[in-house]
Amino acid sequence: MHTQWLHAPVTGNLRRPDGQACSGDRSLQHRRKTHGRPAPSGALLGDRRAFAQHKCQGPVPTGRHCGRRRRPSAHDRLQLAQARRGGDRCRHQPHSGSGPQPTGRRRGFRQRLECGIGHHPGARRRRPDDHRFSHEKHRDRCPPAVPCATQPIGGRMPFNLLKYGLSPEYPVDVDLPAPKELKKAYDVVIIGGGGHGLATAYYLSRYHGITNIAVLEKGYLGGGNTARNTAVIRSNYLTSEGVRFYAESVKMFQGLSNEFDFNIMYSERGQLTLAHTDATVRSFRQRAEVNKHFGGRTEMIDRQQIRELVPSLNLDPGHLPVLAGLWHIDGGTARHDAVAWGYAKQAAKRGVEIHQLTEVQELVIENGAITAVKTNRGTIQCGCAVQAVAGMSSQMMKKAGIRSPIQTFPLQAMVTQPFKPFLDPLVSSSALHCYVQQTSRGEVVFGGGSDPYPLFNTRSTLDLKESLLAHAIEMFPFLANAKLMRQWAGITDMTPDYSPIMGLSPVKNYYLDAGWGTWGFKATPICGKTMAELVASGGKVPELIKPFALERFSTFQQVNEMGATAASH
């Protein structure tokens, strides 16, 4: 004879309708053992299957299963383990009758586990650790509750890592395809395989549909000035033309990693420029107002704010005490190699051919227009050509027969051994004429002005090292004990007004991207975008680069940015 059971909601005791406890009810004995504390509800039932069916499906069946404990199978123990791992991470709702229902021999027990509404009888609920994902703490990040039969319990595992972790046949993602032979003709030939040339090729192929492009690099991809700069990104320039141009570039840098699906290691760290004289303070106020007018985040800060921003900075370096500072919040850094390879990889995916170890020896000009390019691998016809050769700009313009105002100077930099992080922003000084920054690896980078004599050479010199480090030690005296690891140099193409030359040239279909001096890296994205618009439109100069035309030197319309930098960066 089967007897109907009732469940007491407070203590969880099972009793007959007449009020007497059943043989399987051990609540009184359990209370004696736990010193009067209420027993956990799961410990009061003899059968786990009965308990699960009672909670999920209704009344507990009666009879012979009441007072007997049954050991779960291996499959049930696996389900228990999954429930323990995933029960605290996500709260599901029980089945409402719609959708697929769990099936199997032990349907009630499995359904309870898969619904995620509790653990097995007698199981101890573990409070989630602080580092674990909490539904209540991150409710806005947790997906909405769905029927739990369609959502597994527990975290996902990186199956690709498990699959290829110990396999020698890992599918390597090739950044660049195998080198090809030069074709006889291209629509566009880009001379220079640095950041600017690769960016131009990328924007032409992606946004303008021009893919018959050849990028010619006499050395290795990104091995020129792109690999030799100190990776500073900023827009706190002096003129309205410069601020608008570089501010757009900073915005583009912020989204490059997402656009490439490739980490360029962009970091917005800010730039602090120190003022040591009253005249410099007045100049900085003007720069701050110009930047604010065009949407830049630049402001003046006092000594106390500087001390809070850079505690390790010496504010009274002998005869040049720090009076104030120009704080540029938008300043940052990015990995220059990652920027170059990100552009190269995306351009190559779209059909752009990148030819390394291909030197341009001569430009073929007929009737005032460029028609072909002679290289060490042969002659190729071209519809138009873009010059983006950085420090060799003056030499390439000579081959095109263009008179150039550019002079070339070496620029040196050096880096120390790694230190514990002490410097987040870039710090520069107009009076000491140097700048200091710490990389993400802890190395300290020193940079300063260009060498005072024109030279096509990338050798390092001792005299500049001594003068530069002496000024840097005035700013950070504890760096006197640092050990230098590397010193290098690049060649910069300087213009008289410290602004680039972009746009048309006296040679038809020959476009100039030159005169970048020491500030070329920070303009890489916007330069590639505007030069691509220029080429795709057949010579229509974008408004953003009209002030940087070559003709400004003959019409006395220079864009003077000489006072916009404390040092050459």
ChimeraX attribute file (.defattr): number of C-alpha atoms within 10 A of each C-alpha:
attribute: neighborCount
match mode: 1-to-1
recipient: residues
	/A:1	5
	/A:2	8
	/A:3	9
	/A:4	13
	/A:5	16
	/A:6	14
	/A:7	14
	/A:8	10
	/A:9	9
	/A:10	8
	/A:11	13
	/A:12	19
	/A:13	21
	/A:14	24
	/A:15	18
	/A:16	13
	/A:17	11
	/A:18	6
	/A:19	9
	/A:20	10
	/A:21	15
	/A:22	14
	/A:23	12
	/A:24	18
	/A:25	20
	/A:26	18
	/A:27	21
	/A:28	15
	/A:29	11
	/A:30	17
	/A:31	13
	/A:32	12
	/A:33	11
	/A:34	11
	/A:35	8
	/A:36	11
	/A:37	10
	/A:38	15
	/A:39	21
	/A:40	16
	/A:41	16
	/A:42	18
	/A:43	20
	/A:44	21
	/A:45	24
	/A:46	20
	/A:47	20
	/A:48	23
	/A:49	24
	/A:50	21
	/A:51	26
	/A:52	25
	/A:53	20
	/A:54	17
	/A:55	15
	/A:56	17
	/A:57	14
	/A:58	11
	/A:59	15
	/A:60	22
	/A:61	17
	/A:62	14
	/A:63	11
	/A:64	8
	/A:65	16
	/A:66	22
	/A:67	16
	/A:68	13
	/A:69	14
	/A:70	11
	/A:71	10
	/A:72	14
	/A:73	10
	/A:74	9
	/A:75	9
	/A:76	16
	/A:77	13
	/A:78	11
	/A:79	19
	/A:80	22
	/A:81	15
	/A:82	18
	/A:83	24
	/A:84	21
	/A:85	14
	/A:86	16
	/A:87	24
	/A:88	21
	/A:89	20
	/A:90	19
	/A:91	18
	/A:92	19
	/A:93	13
	/A:94	17
	/A:95	20
	/A:96	8
	/A:97	7
	/A:98	7
	/A:99	11
	/A:100	11
	/A:101	15
	/A:102	15
	/A:103	10
	/A:104	10
	/A:105	7
	/A:106	15
	/A:107	14
	/A:108	21
	/A:109	24
	/A:110	20
	/A:111	23
	/A:112	26
	/A:113	22
	/A:114	24
	/A:115	23
	/A:116	24
	/A:117	18
	/A:118	19
	/A:119	19
	/A:120	23
	/A:121	18
	/A:122	14
	/A:123	13
	/A:124	11
	/A:125	12
	/A:126	10
	/A:127	7
	/A:128	13
	/A:129	9
	/A:130	8
	/A:131	6
	/A:132	9
	/A:133	15
	/A:134	16
	/A:135	15
	/A:136	12
	/A:137	10
	/A:138	9
	/A:139	10
	/A:140	9
	/A:141	11
	/A:142	14
	/A:143	9
	/A:144	10
	/A:145	11
	/A:146	13
	/A:147	16
	/A:148	20
	/A:149	18
	/A:150	11
	/A:151	12
	/A:152	14
	/A:153	22
	/A:154	16
	/A:155	10
	/A:156	7
	/A:157	8
	/A:158	8
	/A:159	9
	/A:160	9
	/A:161	11
	/A:162	10
	/A:163	10
	/A:164	12
	/A:165	11
	/A:166	9
	/A:167	10
	/A:168	7
	/A:169	8
	/A:170	12
	/A:171	8
	/A:172	6
	/A:173	6
	/A:174	8
	/A:175	13
	/A:176	15
	/A:177	12
	/A:178	9
	/A:179	10
	/A:180	9
	/A:181	9
	/A:182	17
	/A:183	13
	/A:184	11
	/A:185	18
	/A:186	19
	/A:187	14
	/A:188	24
	/A:189	26
	/A:190	24
	/A:191	23
	/A:192	31
	/A:193	30
	/A:194	32
	/A:195	34
	/A:196	31
	/A:197	31
	/A:198	34
	/A:199	28
	/A:200	27
	/A:201	35
	/A:202	29
	/A:203	24
	/A:204	28
	/A:205	22
	/A:206	14
	/A:207	12
	/A:208	14
	/A:209	11
	/A:210	20
	/A:211	22
	/A:212	18
	/A:213	24
	/A:214	25
	/A:215	25
	/A:216	25
	/A:217	24
	/A:218	20
	/A:219	16
	/A:220	15
	/A:221	24
	/A:222	25
	/A:223	16
	/A:224	22
	/A:225	23
	/A:226	24
	/A:227	19
	/A:228	20
	/A:229	22
	/A:230	25
	/A:231	19
	/A:232	19
	/A:233	29
	/A:234	24
	/A:235	27
	/A:236	29
	/A:237	24
	/A:238	23
	/A:239	16
	/A:240	14
	/A:241	19
	/A:242	23
	/A:243	23
	/A:244	19
	/A:245	17
	/A:246	24
	/A:247	25
	/A:248	16
	/A:249	23
	/A:250	22
	/A:251	14
	/A:252	17
	/A:253	24
	/A:254	17
	/A:255	12
	/A:256	19
	/A:257	17
	/A:258	10
	/A:259	14
	/A:260	15
	/A:261	10
	/A:262	16
	/A:263	15
	/A:264	23
	/A:265	16
	/A:266	20
	/A:267	16
	/A:268	18
	/A:269	17
	/A:270	20
	/A:271	27
	/A:272	26
	/A:273	21
	/A:274	28
	/A:275	25
	/A:276	22
	/A:277	15
	/A:278	11
	/A:279	9
	/A:280	18
	/A:281	18
	/A:282	11
	/A:283	15
	/A:284	26
	/A:285	16
	/A:286	12
	/A:287	24
	/A:288	21
	/A:289	17
	/A:290	19
	/A:291	25
	/A:292	14
	/A:293	12
	/A:294	13
	/A:295	12
	/A:296	22
	/A:297	19
	/A:298	25
	/A:299	18
	/A:300	18
	/A:301	16
	/A:302	14
	/A:303	15
	/A:304	11
	/A:305	14
	/A:306	20
	/A:307	13
	/A:308	10
	/A:309	16
	/A:310	17
	/A:311	13
	/A:312	14
	/A:313	20
	/A:314	17
	/A:315	22
	/A:316	13
	/A:317	16
	/A:318	8
	/A:319	7
	/A:320	14
	/A:321	15
	/A:322	20
	/A:323	18
	/A:324	24
	/A:325	26
	/A:326	25
	/A:327	27
	/A:328	24
	/A:329	19
	/A:330	20
	/A:331	22
	/A:332	24
	/A:333	25
	/A:334	21
	/A:335	18
	/A:336	26
	/A:337	18
	/A:338	19
	/A:339	28
	/A:340	24
	/A:341	21
	/A:342	24
	/A:343	26
	/A:344	27
	/A:345	20
	/A:346	24
	/A:347	25
	/A:348	20
	/A:349	16
	/A:350	17
	/A:351	17
	/A:352	23
	/A:353	27
	/A:354	27
	/A:355	22
	/A:356	17
	/A:357	14
	/A:358	22
	/A:359	18
	/A:360	20
	/A:361	15
	/A:362	15
	/A:363	20
	/A:364	17
	/A:365	17
	/A:366	11
	/A:367	8
	/A:368	12
	/A:369	16
	/A:370	20
	/A:371	20
	/A:372	22
	/A:373	21
	/A:374	16
	/A:375	18
	/A:376	12
	/A:377	13
	/A:378	15
	/A:379	19
	/A:380	18
	/A:381	18
	/A:382	21
	/A:383	15
	/A:384	21
	/A:385	26
	/A:386	24
	/A:387	21
	/A:388	26
	/A:389	28
	/A:390	29
	/A:391	26
	/A:392	21
	/A:393	24
	/A:394	22
	/A:395	15
	/A:396	22
	/A:397	18
	/A:398	12
	/A:399	14
	/A:400	19
	/A:401	13
	/A:402	14
	/A:403	11
	/A:404	18
	/A:405	14
	/A:406	23
	/A:407	21
	/A:408	25
	/A:409	24
	/A:410	25
	/A:411	28
	/A:412	27
	/A:413	22
	/A:414	20
	/A:415	22
	/A:416	18
	/A:417	14
	/A:418	17
	/A:419	15
	/A:420	9
	/A:421	13
	/A:422	14
	/A:423	20
	/A:424	17
	/A:425	23
	/A:426	23
	/A:427	22
	/A:428	28
	/A:429	23
	/A:430	19
	/A:431	15
	/A:432	20
	/A:433	17
	/A:434	24
	/A:435	27
	/A:436	19
	/A:437	23
	/A:438	22
	/A:439	19
	/A:440	13
	/A:441	11
	/A:442	16
	/A:443	18
	/A:444	22
	/A:445	20
	/A:446	23
	/A:447	25
	/A:448	28
	/A:449	21
	/A:450	24
	/A:451	17
	/A:452	9
	/A:453	10
	/A:454	15
	/A:455	13
	/A:456	15
	/A:457	13
	/A:458	15
	/A:459	13
	/A:460	18
	/A:461	13
	/A:462	8
	/A:463	8
	/A:464	17
	/A:465	17
	/A:466	10
	/A:467	13
	/A:468	22
	/A:469	18
	/A:470	15
	/A:471	20
	/A:472	22
	/A:473	15
	/A:474	19
	/A:475	24
	/A:476	15
	/A:477	15
	/A:478	12
	/A:479	15
	/A:480	12
	/A:481	8
	/A:482	13
	/A:483	11
	/A:484	14
	/A:485	11
	/A:486	12
	/A:487	16
	/A:488	16
	/A:489	20
	/A:490	24
	/A:491	27
	/A:492	29
	/A:493	25
	/A:494	26
	/A:495	22
	/A:496	16
	/A:497	15
	/A:498	21
	/A:499	24
	/A:500	26
	/A:501	25
	/A:502	25
	/A:503	26
	/A:504	22
	/A:505	17
	/A:506	16
	/A:507	17
	/A:508	17
	/A:509	21
	/A:510	23
	/A:511	23
	/A:512	24
	/A:513	23
	/A:514	29
	/A:515	33
	/A:516	24
	/A:517	27
	/A:518	26
	/A:519	24
	/A:520	25
	/A:521	27
	/A:522	25
	/A:523	23
	/A:524	27
	/A:525	25
	/A:526	24
	/A:527	26
	/A:528	24
	/A:529	21
	/A:530	22
	/A:531	28
	/A:532	24
	/A:533	20
	/A:534	20
	/A:535	24
	/A:536	17
	/A:537	12
	/A:538	10
	/A:539	16
	/A:540	13
	/A:541	18
	/A:542	16
	/A:543	8
	/A:544	15
	/A:545	21
	/A:546	16
	/A:547	20
	/A:548	21
	/A:549	20
	/A:550	23
	/A:551	16
	/A:552	14
	/A:553	16
	/A:554	8
	/A:555	8
	/A:556	8
	/A:557	13
	/A:558	19
	/A:559	20
	/A:560	17
	/A:561	16
	/A:562	15
	/A:563	16
	/A:564	19
	/A:565	19
	/A:566	21
	/A:567	20
	/A:568	19
	/A:569	24
